[in-house]
Amino acid sequence: MTSQFRKGVALLSLTVSALLVLSGCTKPLPNATVFSGSNSENRQATCWAFDAEELGAGDCAQDLIAQAATGDAVSVVSVFPGDTVGISVDPVVAETGWFVVLGNQRLTENPITSLYYRFTFPAAQEIPEEGVLLQIVASSGVGARGIWVFKLDQAR
């Protein structure tokens, strides 16, 4: 091998190593999973404040709510009326505290601090044909640190 070839291989190795190190620096967004029966959806937070206790006014929360109202960027879980719906979150979400909002109604008065929560999906006559939005809001009670949006669709 020539010394120029060795230098080229060494430079290539250094470049690949640097790229791997840099790609490892990206913080992953926390996940939430919504499931019922054999149906489940897992997604990363659509909005998450890494370096703050809550999302700021310029963050993506308002855009997310507008998208959710039109059905964009929403994971759909099919649920039979009366079935149990389970939600699991990453530990950082449980440490922050979180709420479940079904439609426009918060399901608990106080923040949930466990990794798992479940509730019974309402009867068919209580759910619109187009489904109902389920929001998971990471919050200790004031402001929001993160938001996930799912749609629960009545299985037929």
Contacts in CASP RR format, 6 or more apart in sequence:
PFRMAT RR
TARGET T0000
AUTHOR 0000-0000-0000
METHOD contacts of the structure
MODEL  1
MTSQFRKGVALLSLTVSALLVLSGCTKPLPNATVFSGSNSENRQATCWAF
DAEELGAGDCAQDLIAQAATGDAVSVVSVFPGDTVGISVDPVVAETGWFV
VLGNQRLTENPITSLYYRFTFPAAQEIPEEGVLLQIVASSGVGARGIWVF
KLDQAR
27 50 0 8 1.000
28 44 0 8 1.000
29 44 0 8 1.000
29 45 0 8 1.000
29 48 0 8 1.000
30 44 0 8 1.000
30 45 0 8 1.000
30 48 0 8 1.000
30 89 0 8 1.000
30 90 0 8 1.000
30 92 0 8 1.000
30 93 0 8 1.000
30 138 0 8 1.000
30 146 0 8 1.000
31 42 0 8 1.000
31 43 0 8 1.000
31 44 0 8 1.000
31 45 0 8 1.000
31 89 0 8 1.000
31 90 0 8 1.000
32 42 0 8 1.000
32 43 0 8 1.000
32 45 0 8 1.000
32 87 0 8 1.000
32 88 0 8 1.000
32 89 0 8 1.000
32 90 0 8 1.000
32 93 0 8 1.000
32 136 0 8 1.000
32 148 0 8 1.000
33 40 0 8 1.000
33 41 0 8 1.000
33 42 0 8 1.000
33 87 0 8 1.000
33 88 0 8 1.000
33 89 0 8 1.000
34 40 0 8 1.000
34 41 0 8 1.000
34 75 0 8 1.000
34 77 0 8 1.000
34 85 0 8 1.000
34 86 0 8 1.000
34 87 0 8 1.000
34 134 0 8 1.000
34 136 0 8 1.000
34 150 0 8 1.000
34 152 0 8 1.000
35 41 0 8 1.000
35 77 0 8 1.000
35 85 0 8 1.000
35 86 0 8 1.000
35 87 0 8 1.000
35 88 0 8 1.000
36 77 0 8 1.000
36 78 0 8 1.000
36 79 0 8 1.000
36 80 0 8 1.000
36 83 0 8 1.000
36 84 0 8 1.000
36 85 0 8 1.000
36 86 0 8 1.000
36 121 0 8 1.000
36 152 0 8 1.000
37 83 0 8 1.000
37 84 0 8 1.000
39 77 0 8 1.000
39 78 0 8 1.000
39 79 0 8 1.000
39 155 0 8 1.000
40 77 0 8 1.000
41 75 0 8 1.000
41 76 0 8 1.000
41 77 0 8 1.000
41 150 0 8 1.000
43 75 0 8 1.000
43 148 0 8 1.000
43 150 0 8 1.000
45 138 0 8 1.000
45 146 0 8 1.000
45 147 0 8 1.000
45 148 0 8 1.000
46 60 0 8 1.000
46 64 0 8 1.000
46 73 0 8 1.000
46 147 0 8 1.000
46 148 0 8 1.000
46 149 0 8 1.000
47 55 0 8 1.000
47 59 0 8 1.000
47 60 0 8 1.000
47 61 0 8 1.000
47 64 0 8 1.000
47 144 0 8 1.000
47 146 0 8 1.000
47 147 0 8 1.000
48 55 0 8 1.000
48 138 0 8 1.000
48 145 0 8 1.000
48 146 0 8 1.000
48 147 0 8 1.000
49 55 0 8 1.000
49 56 0 8 1.000
49 59 0 8 1.000
49 145 0 8 1.000
49 146 0 8 1.000
52 145 0 8 1.000
53 140 0 8 1.000
53 145 0 8 1.000
54 139 0 8 1.000
54 142 0 8 1.000
54 143 0 8 1.000
54 144 0 8 1.000
54 145 0 8 1.000
55 61 0 8 1.000
55 143 0 8 1.000
55 144 0 8 1.000
55 145 0 8 1.000
55 146 0 8 1.000
55 147 0 8 1.000
61 144 0 8 1.000
61 147 0 8 1.000
64 73 0 8 1.000
64 147 0 8 1.000
64 149 0 8 1.000
65 149 0 8 1.000
67 73 0 8 1.000
67 74 0 8 1.000
67 149 0 8 1.000
68 74 0 8 1.000
68 133 0 8 1.000
68 135 0 8 1.000
68 149 0 8 1.000
68 151 0 8 1.000
71 151 0 8 1.000
73 149 0 8 1.000
74 133 0 8 1.000
74 149 0 8 1.000
74 150 0 8 1.000
74 151 0 8 1.000
75 149 0 8 1.000
75 150 0 8 1.000
75 151 0 8 1.000
76 150 0 8 1.000
76 151 0 8 1.000
76 152 0 8 1.000
76 153 0 8 1.000
77 85 0 8 1.000
77 134 0 8 1.000
77 150 0 8 1.000
77 151 0 8 1.000
77 152 0 8 1.000
77 153 0 8 1.000
78 153 0 8 1.000
78 154 0 8 1.000
78 155 0 8 1.000
79 85 0 8 1.000
79 121 0 8 1.000
79 152 0 8 1.000
79 153 0 8 1.000
79 154 0 8 1.000
79 155 0 8 1.000
80 121 0 8 1.000
80 154 0 8 1.000
80 155 0 8 1.000
81 121 0 8 1.000
81 122 0 8 1.000
81 123 0 8 1.000
81 124 0 8 1.000
81 127 0 8 1.000
81 154 0 8 1.000
82 120 0 8 1.000
82 121 0 8 1.000
82 122 0 8 1.000
82 123 0 8 1.000
83 120 0 8 1.000
83 121 0 8 1.000
84 118 0 8 1.000
84 119 0 8 1.000
84 120 0 8 1.000
84 121 0 8 1.000
85 118 0 8 1.000
85 119 0 8 1.000
85 120 0 8 1.000
85 121 0 8 1.000
85 134 0 8 1.000
85 152 0 8 1.000
86 116 0 8 1.000
86 117 0 8 1.000
86 118 0 8 1.000
86 119 0 8 1.000
87 100 0 8 1.000
87 116 0 8 1.000
87 117 0 8 1.000
87 118 0 8 1.000
87 136 0 8 1.000
88 115 0 8 1.000
88 116 0 8 1.000
89 98 0 8 1.000
89 115 0 8 1.000
89 116 0 8 1.000
89 136 0 8 1.000
89 138 0 8 1.000
90 115 0 8 1.000
91 115 0 8 1.000
93 136 0 8 1.000
93 138 0 8 1.000
93 146 0 8 1.000
94 112 0 8 1.000
94 113 0 8 1.000
94 114 0 8 1.000
94 115 0 8 1.000
95 113 0 8 1.000
96 111 0 8 1.000
96 138 0 8 1.000
96 139 0 8 1.000
96 140 0 8 1.000
96 145 0 8 1.000
96 146 0 8 1.000
97 111 0 8 1.000
97 112 0 8 1.000
97 113 0 8 1.000
97 138 0 8 1.000
97 139 0 8 1.000
97 140 0 8 1.000
97 141 0 8 1.000
98 111 0 8 1.000
98 112 0 8 1.000
98 136 0 8 1.000
98 137 0 8 1.000
98 138 0 8 1.000
98 139 0 8 1.000
99 106 0 8 1.000
99 107 0 8 1.000
99 108 0 8 1.000
99 111 0 8 1.000
99 112 0 8 1.000
99 136 0 8 1.000
99 137 0 8 1.000
99 139 0 8 1.000
99 141 0 8 1.000
100 106 0 8 1.000
100 107 0 8 1.000
100 108 0 8 1.000
100 112 0 8 1.000
100 117 0 8 1.000
100 119 0 8 1.000
100 134 0 8 1.000
100 135 0 8 1.000
100 136 0 8 1.000
100 137 0 8 1.000
101 107 0 8 1.000
101 133 0 8 1.000
101 134 0 8 1.000
101 135 0 8 1.000
101 136 0 8 1.000
101 137 0 8 1.000
102 119 0 8 1.000
102 132 0 8 1.000
102 133 0 8 1.000
102 134 0 8 1.000
102 152 0 8 1.000
103 132 0 8 1.000
103 133 0 8 1.000
103 134 0 8 1.000
103 135 0 8 1.000
107 117 0 8 1.000
107 119 0 8 1.000
108 117 0 8 1.000
111 139 0 8 1.000
111 140 0 8 1.000
111 141 0 8 1.000
121 127 0 8 1.000
121 152 0 8 1.000
124 154 0 8 1.000
127 152 0 8 1.000
127 154 0 8 1.000
129 154 0 8 1.000
131 151 0 8 1.000
131 152 0 8 1.000
131 153 0 8 1.000
131 154 0 8 1.000
132 151 0 8 1.000
132 152 0 8 1.000
133 149 0 8 1.000
133 150 0 8 1.000
133 151 0 8 1.000
133 152 0 8 1.000
134 149 0 8 1.000
134 150 0 8 1.000
134 151 0 8 1.000
134 152 0 8 1.000
135 147 0 8 1.000
135 148 0 8 1.000
135 149 0 8 1.000
135 150 0 8 1.000
136 147 0 8 1.000
136 148 0 8 1.000
136 149 0 8 1.000
136 150 0 8 1.000
137 144 0 8 1.000
137 146 0 8 1.000
137 147 0 8 1.000
138 144 0 8 1.000
138 145 0 8 1.000
138 146 0 8 1.000
138 147 0 8 1.000
139 145 0 8 1.000
139 146 0 8 1.000
END
